[in-house]
Amino acid sequence: MQKFGRKKVFLYASLIGCLGAGFAMFSLVSGLFYLFCFATFLLGFFTVLNQFYRFLANEALNLATQNDKNRATAFVVAGGIMGGILGPNLANIGTLIFDTPFVGSFLFALLLCAINFAITLPLTLTSPNTKKQSQKVHLLTCLKEPNFILATLACAFGFAFMTLIMNAAPLAMSEYKFSYDEAKSVLVWHFIAMYAPSLFLAFFMKNLSPFRLILLGILFYLIAVLVALFSVSFWGFWGV
């Protein structure tokens, strides 16, 4: 992003997402497992680059207070609520559009990547501040900072557990003979629970320390584990 600018990176990410969705459709029809793995890798690349939109919103408010920046970031992240509702529903609709299951789901993914490209294209984005570029901190210096280690581990494990639950739940529901609609409903509420708290980010940042937020997240994970161990009902999956 420092070299090419954010806009070009976002546009290329959208094109990579379109390519990944196209490969996924072709691999499903052709039964090419390793091509499908590569396709999902490309889609993951697209997804992770879009995480940077929230930083862009923060940078666009250079003269604002930190509370306003937190609110701007919160609203961008909260856009995931709409994605959480739209994504599983489109995936569910696309499962049986074509003879090969789930090809239609990736067709919708391709269309969403194309829409993302079209929305980003007219944006006028400034290049990252060159002064800030010169203030780089060496990685070894970061690794000596306990708070950096704690934040990195919390983020890594948090995303790992979240991804495990998000992927395992619909597979487990399929094994327990729940319908696509029921699995979709669980995924929708999973996404809402992921992004809705960001609406209160400014409040959390003002009243809770990052360490206490991490502890709160760990507590919710422990509750989810207990629910998963003792219930395989619809509401058990929903609660997890």
C-alpha positions in Angstrom: 0.0 0.0 0.0 2.9 2.3 0.6 4.3 1.6 -2.8 1.2 1.5 -5.0 -1.4 3.3 -2.8 -4.5 1.9 -1.1 -6.8 2.3 -4.1 -4.8 0.1 -6.5 -4.4 -2.5 -3.8 -8.1 -2.6 -3.1 -8.9 -2.8 -6.9 -6.4 -5.6 -7.4 -7.8 -7.4 -4.4 -11.3 -7.3 -6.0 -9.9 -8.7 -9.2 -8.2 -11.5 -7.3 -11.5 -12.2 -5.6 -13.2 -12.4 -9.0 -10.5 -14.8 -10.2 -10.8 -16.9 -7.1 -14.5 -17.2 -7.4 -14.2 -18.1 -11.0 -11.7 -20.8 -10.3 -13.9 -22.2 -7.5 -16.9 -22.5 -9.9 -14.7 -24.3 -12.5 -13.1 -26.6 -10.0 -16.5 -27.6 -8.5 -17.8 -28.5 -12.0 -14.6 -30.3 -12.9 -14.0 -32.0 -9.6 -10.5 -30.5 -9.2 -9.9 -30.4 -5.4 -6.5 -28.7 -5.4 -7.7 -26.0 -7.8 -10.6 -25.4 -5.4 -8.1 -25.1 -2.5 -6.2 -22.5 -4.6 -9.4 -20.7 -5.4 -10.4 -20.4 -1.7 -6.8 -19.1 -1.0 -7.4 -16.3 -3.5 -10.7 -15.5 -2.0 -9.1 -15.4 1.4 -6.5 -12.9 0.0 -9.3 -10.7 -1.1 -11.1 -10.9 2.2 -8.0 -10.1 4.3 -7.1 -7.0 2.2 -10.6 -5.6 2.7 -9.9 -5.6 6.4 -7.8 -2.4 5.7 -10.9 -0.3 4.9 -11.4 0.3 8.6 -7.9 1.8 8.8 -8.7 4.0 5.9 -11.7 5.4 7.7 -9.5 6.1 10.7 -6.9 7.9 8.6 -9.5 10.0 6.8 -10.2 11.7 10.1 -6.8 13.1 10.9 -8.1 16.1 12.7 -10.9 14.3 14.6 -10.8 13.2 18.2 -9.8 9.6 19.0 -13.4 8.9 20.0 -14.6 10.0 16.6 -12.0 7.8 15.0 -13.1 4.9 17.1 -16.7 5.5 16.0 -15.7 5.7 12.3 -13.8 2.4 12.6 -16.8 0.9 14.4 -19.2 1.8 11.6 -17.0 0.4 8.9 -16.6 -2.9 10.8 -20.3 -3.0 11.6 -20.9 -3.2 7.8 -20.1 -6.8 8.4 -23.6 -7.1 9.9 -25.0 -6.6 6.5 -22.5 -8.9 5.0 -23.3 -11.5 7.6 -27.0 -11.4 6.6 -26.4 -11.1 2.9 -23.6 -13.7 2.5 -25.2 -16.8 4.0 -28.5 -16.1 2.3 -26.9 -15.7 -1.1 -24.8 -18.8 -0.5 -27.9 -20.7 0.5 -29.8 -19.5 -2.6 -26.8 -20.4 -4.8 -26.5 -24.0 -3.6 -29.0 -25.4 -6.0 -29.1 -22.9 -8.9 -26.9 -25.2 -11.1 -26.7 -29.0 -11.3 -23.4 -28.9 -9.4 -24.1 -27.8 -5.7 -22.6 -24.5 -4.6 -21.5 -23.3 -8.0 -24.2 -20.6 -7.7 -22.8 -19.6 -4.3 -19.5 -18.8 -5.8 -21.2 -17.0 -8.7 -22.6 -14.6 -6.1 -19.2 -14.3 -4.6 -17.8 -13.3 -8.0 -20.6 -10.7 -8.4 -19.9 -9.2 -5.0 -16.2 -8.9 -5.8 -17.1 -7.2 -9.0 -19.4 -4.8 -7.1 -16.6 -4.1 -4.7 -14.4 -3.2 -7.6 -17.0 -0.9 -9.1 -17.6 0.9 -5.8 -13.8 1.4 -5.2 -13.0 2.6 -8.7 -14.4 6.2 -8.3 -12.9 6.7 -4.8 -10.3 9.4 -4.5 -7.8 8.2 -1.9 -4.7 9.9 -0.7 -1.4 8.0 -0.5 -0.1 7.0 2.9 1.7 9.8 4.7 5.4 9.7 3.7 6.3 11.1 7.1 4.7 8.2 8.8 6.5 5.8 6.6 9.8 7.0 8.0 8.7 6.1 11.5 8.9 2.4 11.1 9.7 0.2 14.1 11.8 -2.9 13.6 10.1 -6.2 14.2 12.6 -7.3 16.8 11.8 -4.2 18.8 8.1 -5.1 18.6 8.8 -8.6 19.8 10.4 -7.3 22.9 7.2 -5.5 23.9 4.9 -7.6 26.1 1.8 -5.8 25.0 2.6 -6.5 21.3 3.0 -10.2 22.1 -0.2 -10.3 24.0 -2.2 -8.4 21.3 -0.8 -10.6 18.5 -1.5 -13.9 20.4 -5.0 -12.7 21.3 -5.8 -11.8 17.7 -4.3 -15.0 16.3 -6.1 -17.4 18.7 -9.3 -15.4 18.5 -9.4 -15.6 14.7 -8.4 -19.3 14.8 -11.2 -20.2 17.2 -13.7 -18.1 15.4 -12.8 -19.7 12.1 -13.0 -23.2 13.6 -16.4 -22.6 15.0 -17.7 -20.9 11.9 -16.6 -23.7 9.6 -17.3 -26.6 12.0 -20.9 -25.6 12.9 -22.5 -26.0 9.5 -20.6 -29.2 8.8 -21.7 -30.6 12.2 -25.3 -29.5 11.5 -25.2 -31.3 8.2 -24.1 -34.5 10.0 -27.0 -34.1 12.5 -29.4 -33.8 9.5 -30.2 -30.1 9.9 -31.4 -28.3 6.7 -29.4 -25.7 4.7 -31.9 -23.1 5.9 -31.2 -24.0 9.6 -27.5 -23.9 9.0 -27.8 -20.6 7.2 -29.7 -19.1 10.1 -27.0 -20.1 12.5 -24.3 -18.6 10.3 -26.3 -15.3 10.0 -26.4 -14.9 13.7 -22.8 -15.9 14.0 -21.8 -13.0 11.7 -24.1 -10.6 13.5 -22.5 -11.6 16.9 -19.1 -11.0 15.3 -19.7 -7.5 14.1 -22.6 -6.0 16.1 -20.3 -5.3 19.2 -18.2 -3.0 17.0 -21.1 -0.5 17.1 -20.2 -0.1 20.8 -16.4 0.1 20.2 -16.2 3.7 21.3 -17.9 2.8 24.5 -15.8 -0.2 25.1 -12.5 1.6 24.4 -13.5 4.4 26.8 -14.6 2.2 29.7 -12.6 -1.0 29.4 -8.9 -1.6 28.9 -7.7 -3.8 26.0 -6.7 -6.5 28.5 -10.2 -6.6 30.0 -11.7 -6.8 26.5 -9.5 -9.8 25.8 -10.6 -11.5 29.1 -14.2 -10.8 28.1 -13.6 -12.5 24.8 -12.0 -15.5 26.4 -15.0 -15.8 28.8 -17.4 -15.9 25.8 -15.3 -18.6 24.1 -15.4 -20.7 27.3 -19.2 -20.4 27.4 -19.4 -21.4 23.7 -17.3 -24.5 24.4 -19.5 -25.6 27.3 -22.7 -25.1 25.1 -21.1 -27.1 22.3 -20.1 -29.9 24.6 -23.6 -30.4 26.1 -26.0 -29.6 23.3 -26.3 -30.6 19.6 -29.8 -29.1 19.3 -30.6 -26.2 16.9 -30.5 -23.7 19.8 -27.2 -25.3 20.9 -25.6 -24.6 17.6 -27.2 -21.1 17.6 -25.9 -20.4 21.0 -22.3 -21.4 20.1 
